[in-house]
Amino acid sequence: MRKIVKVGVISRDAYQKRTIAIAKGEYKPEKNEPKIWFESLRSMSQVLGNENQELLRIIIEKHPRSLAELEQLSGRKKANLSRTLKTLERYGIVDLTQEENRLVPKVRATDFKVEFGLHYNAAFAS
């Protein structure tokens, strides 16, 4: 099952102003706007880089039932996996669910459409 998620790049300052405007009811996000935001292309590449893309593929294809099983499948250490998965969860890319006293990763987003430009930052400039 493919789930396409729109990803945007916006400065931290512009993102904070956007969030405040939404909370105050001064701005209503459009349906076609990105759902996941990164501060820079560099931060996006750290989260969605090749190593993490491979990790997501392993989760999709092998359906690991625990972090220990994912550790074996991926060859990555459990501490590294835990940190990475928590980051991916924070961005809404994976879900970590508790099943029988084990954390089970499930991929929520399989494909990413990246959108960025000066208009996002200009819309919330001081």
Secondary structure as UniProt FT lines:
FT   STRAND          4..9
FT   HELIX           12..23
FT   TURN            24..25
FT   TURN            31..32
FT   STRAND          36..38
FT   HELIX           41..47
FT   HELIX           50..62
FT   HELIX           67..74
FT   HELIX           78..90
FT   TURN            91..92
FT   STRAND          94..99
FT   TURN            100..101
FT   STRAND          102..107
FT   STRAND          111..116
FT   HELIX           118..123
//
